[in-house]
Amino acid sequence: MNLSLAIARWRVSLKTFPALLRDAFNYIRFRRMIFHRKDILDHGIAQIEWVNPRQALERIHHYRFPDTPWPEQQSLAIELAPDCDGLETMLLGLICRISHPYAIFEIGTYEGRTANVFALHSPPECKIFTLDLPPDFSGPTRFAIERGDRKWLSKEGTALGCRLGKLPYKADNRKIEQLFGDSAAFDYTPYRGRMDLVFVDGAHSYDYVMSDVENALTLLTPRGFILLHDFLTHAGVTLAAIVLRQRHDVVHIAQTSFAVLFPKQP
Ligand SMILES: C[S@@+](CC[C@H](N)C(=O)[O-])C[C@H]1O[C@@H](n2cnc3c(N)ncnc32)[C@H](O)[C@@H]1O
């Protein structure tokens, strides 16, 4: 091998070494977390109440509007955009419709699919704030990013917020405001106490979910609630929900990866 090529390669590997070391450290840390908490996970999941999607909607309605009985004749039919299929998207639209939010905060914009669902199914005066890391973000983040989250961060083959601004009615598009920053370091001051619904769908590590939920709690109106995505599909989210259940009502919506957190006042 040519000597200069060998030196160049060696330099590159020296440069990437700290990143490799950090990755390895995070990976070991994550495996240890799962290993040590496997019993907590197994035991804790069994403790979390689950309800079917219809019961979840009634629960949310009763939490939001305790003096109004569930309107039995209410239509639960919902129109889906052609590229938004599946029970979760439909349920997200219904949750939005029956909870009648005037402001929603989403952590984790990605292409803007769920922000669009909120815009389509919320009252005309609703504002939707959706937060993600800036497109050119190169780190570091406040907490470690899990290996499995890299694909969401890199947006390979797609772009941050690329679906936004494309709904058929301009008024729906205008409801959405994109925000940029690390969810654990973002200044939430202007949004505190104003959100009827916070959707936590950002980084999936335990540290991030706990931090996002702690911030989300400060954003809520008195009858506001939090929707967690990826419960049961990600260990960090699942563990966070189990821990949060000790302080709040947490309900899993069966057949989905949604968990609803109804805050208990301290
Ligand atoms: C699962 S995707 C969100 C999907 C989106 N809610 C949807 O379904 O349309 C997670 C998003 O969280 C973002 N994210 C990850 N870590 C973050 C952080 N520390 N702060 C803000 N956003 C973050 C990623 O960039 C990614 O776009």
The ligand as an SDF file (V2000), in Angstrom:
LIG
                    3D

 27 29  0  0  0  0  0  0  0  0999 V2000
  -40.2740    9.1050   14.7950 C   0  0  0  0  0  0  0  0  0  0  0  0
  -39.8060   10.5770   14.0140 S   0  0  0  0  0  0  0  0  0  0  0  0
  -41.2630   11.5790   14.1680 C   0  0  0  0  0  0  0  0  0  0  0  0
  -42.3560   11.1450   13.2290 C   0  0  0  0  0  0  0  0  0  0  0  0
  -43.4800   12.1420   13.0630 C   0  0  0  0  0  0  0  0  0  0  0  0
  -44.0900   12.5100   14.3220 N   0  0  0  0  0  0  0  0  0  0  0  0
  -44.5310   11.5500   12.1370 C   0  0  0  0  0  0  0  0  0  0  0  0
  -44.9650   10.4210   12.3720 O   0  0  0  0  0  0  0  0  0  0  0  0
  -44.8940   12.2210   11.1930 O   0  0  0  0  0  0  0  0  0  0  0  0
  -38.7520   11.2670   15.2480 C   0  0  0  0  0  0  0  0  0  0  0  0
  -38.2840   12.6580   14.9590 C   0  0  0  0  0  0  0  0  0  0  0  0
  -37.7020   13.1700   16.1610 O   0  0  0  0  0  0  0  0  0  0  0  0
  -36.6040   13.9670   15.8200 C   0  0  0  0  0  0  0  0  0  0  0  0
  -35.6850   14.0770   16.9590 N   0  0  0  0  0  0  0  0  0  0  0  0
  -34.8140   13.1360   17.4040 C   0  0  0  0  0  0  0  0  0  0  0  0
  -34.1150   13.6200   18.4310 N   0  0  0  0  0  0  0  0  0  0  0  0
  -34.5530   14.8660   18.6620 C   0  0  0  0  0  0  0  0  0  0  0  0
  -34.2240   15.8770   19.5930 C   0  0  0  0  0  0  0  0  0  0  0  0
  -33.2730   15.6770   20.5140 N   0  0  0  0  0  0  0  0  0  0  0  0
  -34.8780   17.0560   19.5460 N   0  0  0  0  0  0  0  0  0  0  0  0
  -35.8340   17.2760   18.6070 C   0  0  0  0  0  0  0  0  0  0  0  0
  -36.2160   16.3520   17.7060 N   0  0  0  0  0  0  0  0  0  0  0  0
  -35.5710   15.1640   17.7210 C   0  0  0  0  0  0  0  0  0  0  0  0
  -35.9730   13.2490   14.6340 C   0  0  0  0  0  0  0  0  0  0  0  0
  -35.1790   14.1510   13.8920 O   0  0  0  0  0  0  0  0  0  0  0  0
  -37.2070   12.7370   13.8890 C   0  0  0  0  0  0  0  0  0  0  0  0
  -37.5670   13.6270   12.8710 O   0  0  0  0  0  0  0  0  0  0  0  0
  1  2  1  0
  2  3  1  0
  2 10  1  0
  3  4  1  0
  4  5  1  0
  5  6  1  0
  5  7  1  0
  7  8  2  0
  7  9  1  0
 10 11  1  0
 11 12  1  0
 11 26  1  0
 12 13  1  0
 13 14  1  0
 13 24  1  0
 14 15  1  0
 14 23  1  0
 15 16  2  0
 16 17  1  0
 17 18  1  0
 17 23  2  0
 18 19  1  0
 18 20  2  0
 20 21  1  0
 21 22  2  0
 22 23  1  0
 24 25  1  0
 24 26  1  0
 26 27  1  0
M  CHG  2   2   1   9  -1
M  END
$$$$
